[in-house]
Amino acid sequence: MKTIKCVLALFAFGGLLLIGCSDKSQSPVAPDDQTINQPGSLEKKIVREFSGPGDPQEITNPGTTKVINGKTILRGMHNRVLVSVSFKGSGTDLFSGEGDLELNAIIDGAAGVGQWWGTLKLTPKAPEARSGHWNLIWYGKATISPTAWEGGPGWILPLKEFGYGKGGALTGLYCDADVMITAPLDLSWWHGEYHGYIKSLFCYR
């Protein structure tokens, strides 16, 4: 009898979830006509796409660099970066701004490959973000290409970058992006191109 009651309780709970977050309440709205999570807004608009560049401005902490068995090990380097994207359609830009990028890597120059990973804390410049910021994680594998950097040899590094908004208007938002990084062979500089989207994790009625 207790087992039957538990099963009935689970079915009842599942029914409440379906009623509270039905297909109708989650139906997408075209991304060209709304802004996500604006104050006082209960819009059903969930996804907005963006693209644009991201570039380093200065190294704020060089971290540590070691060479072990012919491989360069980089840990804890920090760069101040500037991201300037454009969103598809209208609405407030809740992504472009300055951030702190942490870089870690294991680079095998002889083999022409490298593993890179780190974090990005990005603060949008738009006042509508209300002092919120993004906590993002990124990773990727670098390879050498004969035409990667301004038409000459260099590194290409396709990244996956994702994470959540925190504070202000970014609370409840999630970001997912592909970032193509190119750099010269000596890795003295780099350039990134973002293609991604922001979506809301809330289910609006």
N, C-alpha and C positions, 0 to 999 in steps of 0.2 A: 504493500500500500504506500509506504514511504517513497519507494522508487517511482510509482505512478505519479504521485504528487510532485516530485522533483521534475519529471518530464513535462508535466502540464505547466509548471512554473516557467520552465525554459521556453516552451512554446509561447506562453503569454508575454514573456520578456522580448522575444523575437518579434512578436506582433507589434509591440509598442515601438520598437526601433523602426519598423517599416512604416508605421503611421507617422512617426515624428520626422522621418527623413525619406519621404516617398520619392518615386521617380519624378513626379511633377515638381516637387520642391527643389530637385537637383538639376532640372533640365537646363542645359547650357544656353547662354545668351551670347550673341555675336560679340567678339572682343573689341569691336571698333567704337562702342558707344557708351562705355562705362568706365569708372575708376574703381579699383578694388578697395574695399574697406575704408571708404571715406567716412568721416565722422557723421554719425546719425544715419548712415546708409545701411539698408538691408537688401541691397541688390543681389540678384542671383548670379550675376556675372562672376565667373570663376577663373578663367584662364586669360592671360595676356602675354603675347609673344614680344620679344625684343631682340635686337642685334646691335653690335657696335664694338668699338675698340676698348682695350684696357692696356695701360702701359705703366712701367715703373717710373717713379719720379726721383727716388734716391734710396740708397741702402741705409737703413737706420740701425741695423745690427748685423755685422758680417758673419756672426755665428762661428762655427769651427769647421775647418777643412783639413782632412787627412788623406794621405795616399796609402792604401793597403793593397798589396798584391796587384799593383798596377791600376787599381780602381780608385777614383776620387770619391771620398765620402763627405758629403756636405750636411751639416746639421744646424738647424736653428737660425738660418739667415732670415732677416726681416727687411722687407721693402715697403716704402710708402708708394701706393699705386693710385692711379686715377682711372676710373671707368666712366665712359661716356656713351651710353647706348640710346637707341631710339626705339620707341614702342610702336607696335602695329596699331594704327588707329589713334583715337583721341584718349585722353586720360592722363593723370599725373604720373610722372616718372618716379617710381619708388625704388629705383635701383642705382642710377648714376650717382657717383660720389667718390670720396676718397676712402682708402682702406689700408689696413695693415696686413700684408701678405707674408706668411711664414713659408719658407722653402726648405725642403730636405731632399737629398738625392744620393743615388749611387750611380756613378758615371763610369762607363768603360769606354774610354776614347779609342782604344785600339780596335775594339769590336764595333764601334760606332753606335752604341746603345746606352740608354740610361733610364733608371726608374726615378720618377719624381713624385712627391706628395707633400701635402701641407694644408694650411687653413687660410681663410681670408675673413677678416672682420671688416665689413664694408658699411659705411654710414652714408645713406643717401643725402644729397644736398637739398632736396626739396623740403620746404618747411612743412608740407602736408604729411611727411613721414613722422613728424612729431617726436624727433630725437630717437626713433627706432634704428636698429641696425641689423645686418645680416650676419649670421654665423655659418660660414660655408666651409665645406671640406672638398679637397680636390686631389686628383691623382692621374698619372698617365705614364706612358712609355715613350721616350724620345729616341729618334733615329736620325742619322745624317742623310741629308738629301743634297744632290748637286746643285739644286736651284732654290734652296729654301730661303736664303737671306739676300734680298735685293738683287735677285738674279744670279747669285753665286752660291757656293757651298755653305751649308749651315745646318742647324738642327731644326727638326719639326717635332712638335710635342702636342698631340691631340689629348685634351684633358676632359674628364668628367668633373663637373663642379655642382654641388648641391648642398642644401641646408635650409634652415628655418629663420624667419624673422623674429626679432625679439624687441619688445617694447614699442610704445607709440602705435602708429598705424600698421606696423609690420607684424604685430602679434597675430598668430593664426594664419600666416602666409608661408608658402613653401616655394623655393626657387630651384630649378633644375636647368643646367646649361651645358652645352658643348663649347669648349674654348680651344681654338687652334693657335698655338704658340709657335713663333718662329724666332730664331736667334742665330747670330754668327757662330762660327766654329769655336771661338774663344769664350763664348757665353758672356761677353762683356755687356750685352744689352739684349732685350727681347721685346717682342710685340705680340699682343693677343687680340683675337677677334671672337667676340661672344655671339652665340646663337642659343637663346633659351626662352624660358617662360616662367611666369609667376602664377601661382594658383592659390585660392583660398582653401583652407582645410575645414571651414565651417560649412554646415548644411543650413541654408536659410529657408524659412517657410514662406 
